[in-house]
């Protein structure tokens, strides 16, 4: 919610093609690549269990890339693309995950395609509708209350937290997706209220950071710690390839035809950290007691998230600065080339040969 509320919709509309490609092409290709990697490495997992692993580790996490999406050195187009992708791909992964878990548990009595089409439509559609309504109405109410002097600074900063929870809860009650609802609510709220109340998101952003840290701490203590005792070379190899090949190749394919420089494509591909979304999704899956290979699934997820915390946490700042400098240098070089090759538009008398 907080990340979405900071996005400028005018900039997003102008550069909507990048996040659309990352979500529409990159996400399905990432899941497919994850399945293709899982099957040969883990013989104890069937096709649908491999698909569950791929869906859990497909969404990215903006919390681990906070430096990237807030760095002024990184072009706004790239920052917005990564921010929108991480805000929506966890919600878009849930229908895939639900389908794969259902198929793994009941392969013979799987629901017909029409059921899953309706399910995906409800998850996305209801999530978007709830997000727009909650964010817009909440933002409008805040602006009116602030102008009338009905709310002070402290409670003004508590409103975004309440709206994020309301969007999540309402979407869940009507079979919508809470991830999508919260993100869209942030977009809608930011459009209504950010310009009027510049400090309104301060508390929600601080609270989000605190909850992120608490989540990672609990994950490390209760889930990742025990899982480390089950590490194998297959798990370690999968974690490395999941953060590189499985992420970067689909991103490169989805960016074909955009005209982005190779450095920009590589930057988009590398900063696909796995974090809180994967932790939430694996906990949802572990509630299914009859799912085969649950321990292997948890070990793979824990190893990949831990490696992502380390690799992306260390590289976010230095690579953002390096990438920003390279983009600035290339832009300056291209500008100089244009000036050198500039042709005068019309000749003067002194230019004519005598």
Rosetta blueprint (number, residue, H / E / L):
1 X L
2 X H
3 X H
4 X H
5 X H
6 X L
7 X L
8 X L
9 X H
10 X H
11 X H
12 X H
13 X H
14 X H
15 X L
16 X H
17 X H
18 X H
19 X H
20 X H
21 X H
22 X H
23 X H
24 X H
25 X H
26 X H
27 X H
28 X H
29 X H
30 X H
31 X H
32 X H
33 X H
34 X H
35 X H
36 X H
37 X H
38 X H
39 X H
40 X H
41 X H
42 X L
43 X L
44 X L
45 X L
46 X L
47 X H
48 X H
49 X H
50 X H
51 X H
52 X H
53 X H
54 X H
55 X H
56 X H
57 X L
58 X L
59 X L
60 X L
61 X L
62 X L
63 X L
64 X L
65 X L
66 X H
67 X H
68 X H
69 X H
70 X H
71 X L
72 X L
73 X L
74 X L
75 X L
76 X H
77 X H
78 X H
79 X H
80 X H
81 X H
82 X H
83 X H
84 X H
85 X H
86 X H
87 X H
88 X H
89 X H
90 X H
91 X H
92 X H
93 X H
94 X H
95 X H
96 X H
97 X H
98 X H
99 X H
100 X H
101 X H
102 X H
103 X H
104 X H
105 X H
106 X L
107 X L
108 X L
109 X L
110 X L
111 X L
112 X L
113 X H
114 X H
115 X H
116 X H
117 X H
118 X H
119 X H
120 X H
121 X H
122 X H
123 X H
124 X H
125 X H
126 X H
127 X H
128 X H
129 X H
130 X H
131 X H
132 X H
133 X H
134 X H
135 X H
136 X H
137 X H
138 X H
139 X H
140 X H
141 X H
142 X H
143 X H
144 X H
145 X H
146 X H
147 X H
148 X H
149 X L
150 X L
151 X L
152 X L
153 X H
154 X H
155 X H
156 X H
157 X H
158 X H
159 X H
160 X H
161 X H
162 X H
163 X H
164 X H
165 X H
166 X H
167 X H
168 X H
169 X H
170 X H
171 X H
172 X H
173 X H
174 X L
175 X L
176 X L
177 X L
178 X H
179 X H
180 X H
181 X H
182 X H
183 X H
184 X H
185 X H
186 X H
187 X H
188 X H
189 X H
190 X H
191 X H
192 X H
193 X H
194 X H
195 X L
196 X L
197 X L
198 X L
199 X L
200 X L
201 X L
202 X H
203 X H
204 X H
205 X H
206 X H
207 X H
208 X H
209 X H
210 X H
211 X H
212 X H
213 X H
214 X H
215 X H
216 X H
217 X H
218 X H
219 X H
220 X H
221 X H
222 X H
223 X H
224 X H
225 X H
226 X H
227 X H
228 X H
229 X L
230 X L
231 X L
232 X L
233 X H
234 X H
235 X H
236 X H
237 X H
238 X H
239 X H
240 X H
241 X H
242 X H
243 X H
244 X L
245 X H
246 X H
247 X H
248 X H
249 X H
250 X H
251 X H
252 X H
253 X H
254 X H
255 X L
256 X L
257 X L
258 X L
259 X L
260 X L
261 X L
262 X H
263 X H
264 X H
265 X H
266 X H
267 X H
268 X H
269 X H
270 X H
271 X L
272 X L
273 X L
274 X L
275 X L
276 X H
277 X H
278 X H
279 X H
280 X H
281 X H
282 X H
283 X H
284 X H
285 X H
286 X H
287 X L
288 X L
289 X L
290 X L
291 X L
292 X L
293 X L
294 X H
295 X H
296 X H
297 X H
298 X H
299 X H
300 X H
301 X H
302 X H
303 X H
304 X H
305 X H
306 X H
307 X H
308 X H
309 X H
310 X H
311 X H
312 X H
313 X H
314 X H
315 X H
316 X H
317 X H
318 X H
319 X H
320 X H
321 X H
322 X H
323 X H
324 X H
325 X H
326 X H
327 X H
328 X H
329 X H
330 X H
331 X H
332 X H
333 X H
334 X H
335 X H
336 X H
337 X H
338 X H
339 X H
340 X H
341 X L
342 X L
343 X L
344 X L
345 X L
346 X L
347 X L
348 X L
349 X H
350 X H
351 X H
352 X L
353 X L
354 X L
